[in-house]
Amino acid sequence: MKITVDQDKCVSSGQCVLNAAELFDQRDDDGVVVLLQTSPGPERFDDARRAATACPALAIAIEE
């Protein structure tokens, strides 16, 4: 799995962090998503998928 984020699409809702804090964070100044792991291990796949689905701006892309 490979995760990418489009920071320009991000609306700073924080859903990514709520669903997968091990994979995502937010910038302190504006809340925009920060990707912590581009290629997580299999134990994080479900978390990544949940975060991508929860993102209201569709700023998270996953390649399986």
mmCIF file of the C-alpha atoms, coordinates in Angstrom:
data_MODEL
# 
_entry.id   MODEL 
# 
loop_
_atom_site.group_PDB 
_atom_site.id 
_atom_site.type_symbol 
_atom_site.label_atom_id 
_atom_site.label_alt_id 
_atom_site.label_comp_id 
_atom_site.label_asym_id 
_atom_site.label_entity_id 
_atom_site.label_seq_id 
_atom_site.pdbx_PDB_ins_code 
_atom_site.Cartn_x 
_atom_site.Cartn_y 
_atom_site.Cartn_z 
_atom_site.occupancy 
_atom_site.B_iso_or_equiv 
_atom_site.pdbx_formal_charge 
_atom_site.auth_seq_id 
_atom_site.auth_comp_id 
_atom_site.auth_asym_id 
_atom_site.auth_atom_id 
_atom_site.pdbx_PDB_model_num 
ATOM 1  C CA . MET A 1 1  ? 0.000   0.000  0.000  1.00 0.00 ? 1  MET A CA 1 
ATOM 2  C CA . LYS A 1 2  ? 1.127   3.523  -0.822 1.00 0.00 ? 2  LYS A CA 1 
ATOM 3  C CA . ILE A 1 3  ? -0.553  6.604  0.641  1.00 0.00 ? 3  ILE A CA 1 
ATOM 4  C CA . THR A 1 4  ? -0.402  10.101 -0.820 1.00 0.00 ? 4  THR A CA 1 
ATOM 5  C CA . VAL A 1 5  ? -2.097  13.300 0.279  1.00 0.00 ? 5  VAL A CA 1 
ATOM 6  C CA . ASP A 1 6  ? -3.030  16.443 -1.600 1.00 0.00 ? 6  ASP A CA 1 
ATOM 7  C CA . GLN A 1 7  ? -2.471  19.243 0.885  1.00 0.00 ? 7  GLN A CA 1 
ATOM 8  C CA . ASP A 1 8  ? -4.125  21.725 -1.489 1.00 0.00 ? 8  ASP A CA 1 
ATOM 9  C CA . LYS A 1 9  ? -7.425  19.802 -1.229 1.00 0.00 ? 9  LYS A CA 1 
ATOM 10 C CA . CYS A 1 10 ? -7.281  19.387 2.558  1.00 0.00 ? 10 CYS A CA 1 
ATOM 11 C CA . VAL A 1 11 ? -9.975  21.274 4.494  1.00 0.00 ? 11 VAL A CA 1 
ATOM 12 C CA . SER A 1 12 ? -8.384  20.619 7.916  1.00 0.00 ? 12 SER A CA 1 
ATOM 13 C CA . SER A 1 13 ? -11.282 18.561 9.279  1.00 0.00 ? 13 SER A CA 1 
ATOM 14 C CA . GLY A 1 14 ? -8.951  16.242 11.198 1.00 0.00 ? 14 GLY A CA 1 
ATOM 15 C CA . GLN A 1 15 ? -10.812 13.074 10.242 1.00 0.00 ? 15 GLN A CA 1 
ATOM 16 C CA . CYS A 1 16 ? -7.563  11.489 9.067  1.00 0.00 ? 16 CYS A CA 1 
ATOM 17 C CA . VAL A 1 17 ? -5.957  11.926 12.475 1.00 0.00 ? 17 VAL A CA 1 
ATOM 18 C CA . LEU A 1 18 ? -9.055  10.691 14.297 1.00 0.00 ? 18 LEU A CA 1 
ATOM 19 C CA . ASN A 1 19 ? -9.046  7.513  12.191 1.00 0.00 ? 19 ASN A CA 1 
ATOM 20 C CA . ALA A 1 20 ? -5.301  6.881  11.855 1.00 0.00 ? 20 ALA A CA 1 
ATOM 21 C CA . ALA A 1 21 ? -3.137  8.962  14.187 1.00 0.00 ? 21 ALA A CA 1 
ATOM 22 C CA . GLU A 1 22 ? -0.167  6.699  13.442 1.00 0.00 ? 22 GLU A CA 1 
ATOM 23 C CA . LEU A 1 23 ? -0.311  7.657  9.767  1.00 0.00 ? 23 LEU A CA 1 
ATOM 24 C CA . PHE A 1 24 ? -1.458  11.290 9.764  1.00 0.00 ? 24 PHE A CA 1 
ATOM 25 C CA . ASP A 1 25 ? -0.955  14.510 11.678 1.00 0.00 ? 25 ASP A CA 1 
ATOM 26 C CA . GLN A 1 26 ? -1.963  18.122 11.129 1.00 0.00 ? 26 GLN A CA 1 
ATOM 27 C CA . ARG A 1 27 ? 0.155   21.247 10.812 1.00 0.00 ? 27 ARG A CA 1 
ATOM 28 C CA . ASP A 1 28 ? -0.080  23.454 13.885 1.00 0.00 ? 28 ASP A CA 1 
ATOM 29 C CA . ASP A 1 29 ? -0.575  26.706 12.001 1.00 0.00 ? 29 ASP A CA 1 
ATOM 30 C CA . ASP A 1 30 ? -3.471  25.757 9.697  1.00 0.00 ? 30 ASP A CA 1 
ATOM 31 C CA . GLY A 1 31 ? -4.481  22.151 10.422 1.00 0.00 ? 31 GLY A CA 1 
ATOM 32 C CA . VAL A 1 32 ? -3.565  20.828 6.977  1.00 0.00 ? 32 VAL A CA 1 
ATOM 33 C CA . VAL A 1 33 ? -2.812  17.113 6.797  1.00 0.00 ? 33 VAL A CA 1 
ATOM 34 C CA . VAL A 1 34 ? 0.738   15.833 7.228  1.00 0.00 ? 34 VAL A CA 1 
ATOM 35 C CA . LEU A 1 35 ? 1.481   12.289 6.075  1.00 0.00 ? 35 LEU A CA 1 
ATOM 36 C CA . LEU A 1 36 ? 3.643   10.422 8.594  1.00 0.00 ? 36 LEU A CA 1 
ATOM 37 C CA . GLN A 1 37 ? 3.993   7.109  6.722  1.00 0.00 ? 37 GLN A CA 1 
ATOM 38 C CA . THR A 1 38 ? 3.767   6.679  2.957  1.00 0.00 ? 38 THR A CA 1 
ATOM 39 C CA . SER A 1 39 ? 4.001   2.878  3.021  1.00 0.00 ? 39 SER A CA 1 
ATOM 40 C CA . PRO A 1 40 ? 2.483   1.492  6.214  1.00 0.00 ? 40 PRO A CA 1 
ATOM 41 C CA . GLY A 1 41 ? 2.637   -2.123 7.266  1.00 0.00 ? 41 GLY A CA 1 
ATOM 42 C CA . PRO A 1 42 ? -0.351  -4.428 6.810  1.00 0.00 ? 42 PRO A CA 1 
ATOM 43 C CA . GLU A 1 43 ? -1.490  -3.802 10.381 1.00 0.00 ? 43 GLU A CA 1 
ATOM 44 C CA . ARG A 1 44 ? -2.315  -0.187 9.377  1.00 0.00 ? 44 ARG A CA 1 
ATOM 45 C CA . PHE A 1 45 ? -4.109  -0.871 6.066  1.00 0.00 ? 45 PHE A CA 1 
ATOM 46 C CA . ASP A 1 46 ? -7.606  -0.722 7.585  1.00 0.00 ? 46 ASP A CA 1 
ATOM 47 C CA . ASP A 1 47 ? -6.780  2.515  9.420  1.00 0.00 ? 47 ASP A CA 1 
ATOM 48 C CA . ALA A 1 48 ? -5.533  4.090  6.186  1.00 0.00 ? 48 ALA A CA 1 
ATOM 49 C CA . ARG A 1 49 ? -8.646  3.051  4.287  1.00 0.00 ? 49 ARG A CA 1 
ATOM 50 C CA . ARG A 1 50 ? -10.884 4.392  7.070  1.00 0.00 ? 50 ARG A CA 1 
ATOM 51 C CA . ALA A 1 51 ? -9.056  7.744  7.046  1.00 0.00 ? 51 ALA A CA 1 
ATOM 52 C CA . ALA A 1 52 ? -9.308  8.055  3.263  1.00 0.00 ? 52 ALA A CA 1 
ATOM 53 C CA . THR A 1 53 ? -13.025 7.272  3.359  1.00 0.00 ? 53 THR A CA 1 
ATOM 54 C CA . ALA A 1 54 ? -13.644 9.753  6.187  1.00 0.00 ? 54 ALA A CA 1 
ATOM 55 C CA . CYS A 1 55 ? -11.840 12.630 4.456  1.00 0.00 ? 55 CYS A CA 1 
ATOM 56 C CA . PRO A 1 56 ? -14.525 15.101 3.319  1.00 0.00 ? 56 PRO A CA 1 
ATOM 57 C CA . ALA A 1 57 ? -12.178 16.680 0.759  1.00 0.00 ? 57 ALA A CA 1 
ATOM 58 C CA . LEU A 1 58 ? -10.952 13.360 -0.711 1.00 0.00 ? 58 LEU A CA 1 
ATOM 59 C CA . ALA A 1 59 ? -7.398  14.575 -0.101 1.00 0.00 ? 59 ALA A CA 1 
ATOM 60 C CA . ILE A 1 60 ? -6.061  11.082 0.707  1.00 0.00 ? 60 ILE A CA 1 
ATOM 61 C CA . ALA A 1 61 ? -5.258  8.614  -2.078 1.00 0.00 ? 61 ALA A CA 1 
ATOM 62 C CA . ILE A 1 62 ? -4.376  4.970  -1.555 1.00 0.00 ? 62 ILE A CA 1 
ATOM 63 C CA . GLU A 1 63 ? -2.713  2.658  -4.037 1.00 0.00 ? 63 GLU A CA 1 
ATOM 64 C CA . GLU A 1 64 ? -3.128  -1.008 -3.153 1.00 0.00 ? 64 GLU A CA 1 
# 
